Amino acid sequence: MPSNKTIVSREQRQIVLHSSVIQEPEHAPLRSVLEKYETITDKILECDDSIDQRTKDIIRNAFMEIYNIARQEWESVRENTEGNTNCSLCNQPNKLIFFIRNKFNGNTLNVGSSCITHFSNLRDANTGESIAKIRSRILRSQDLINRKTDFRLEYKDLEKVLSRYRKILDRSEFLLPEPYYGALSRYIESISNFERDYLSGKIPKSDLSKLKVILELCENYVENYVLHWLKEQDSENKLLCDIQLTTWLENQKETAIIETIRNNNSRIDILIINKIYETSFVEKQLPFLRKQLESLFLTIELYNGRIYVTLDEKKLKDLVFFCSPKVFMEQFGKQVFIPNPANIDVGYCLRNILTLDEPEITGLIEVLNTQYRGNYKFLFDDDTKQVYIIRGNQYVISNFNSITKRLLPYTIRKEFLEISKQMFFERFTGWQPLESFDEDKLYKLGLYE
Ligand SMILES: [Zn+2]
């Protein structure tokens, strides 16, 4: 009983039949058998009596040699990756078709991506690139295109979802504290990584649905933890880091401060408050600062980017001091934001931080002269902006700024009228005898009235 074993496959037959080697006169009997049958099996060789014994022997024993010679005759001319073309060798429709050409007789064949592996030694006629390489390159790019299509189909809203998460992460009303920030960042990262790895072929196609699990976990986390926390926050909380302050800190490249605030549950504490000079932040803190400073008889205002401090004392309310928000937050701010404002060293602040703003001087001179009547006299020289203090037959020259700054620390305790003469005047050194001074000038300034 002859077996149905294939001796010559359809593919081999096609190649040989289109090659020039088969045109050799000695192969004419083989050629007519190949033309008669698409495939040649044991059974055909046994049963077809029209095939002579010599040809049968050639088919059984020497066909592979002829086939190998035939294969060498071909070169690849171009590829086509679109449409469905039937493979000339196996007759299957193929998306990827290689057009190969016989170097000797100019015959061409369409070879599908699987049958082309019979020609692994074949090179592209123009580029010299091997067929194996071309094939794997094209199949890979086709695979990537398919992956992209599958992915977009399965997760068509992913970009929208990710951009929503990124907005919650970086643009929420308040700076997200750790661990919410860290956890959400990691979710976003693993979603993006999954997409990247799937599209690049690192993740098997069968795992495409695994991203759904990550997305569900993330959505659950966002709803039940992150958004829940945001809803719970009190927008009136002056020391909670909001989006404006976050943006400002980001623009200042203050990533360390941002991290510190995150680790502090998004709250600004005393340690970092003096590093924040932003006007809108100071402005936002004003009601809080005002309350703190009320007990110290100071009023505070922000105007034209400057901090103005005024004394809440009716005789001295014309004295206005100012400084920049930066200086204020560096020195004064960190003192104001301590739990017990009574500890604020206002004297230090007045002397070293605040600058006197165009003082209304005559009022204060009057106050001083009333206060120290009989013992001291204060004279102000408008030309030189100097203050002369007369004590008996001695005088000392000072300036308004230093007098005010020495005096003011007492006023905050409402003790202005009780300032001890010794405490105040002992700070002035370099008293001179009055007779050494120009009497006309003293007259002009009003010593002798
Ligand atoms: Zn084929």
Residues whose N, C-alpha, C, O or C-beta is under 5 A from the ligand:
A	BS01	ZN	C87 L89 C90 N91 G112 C115
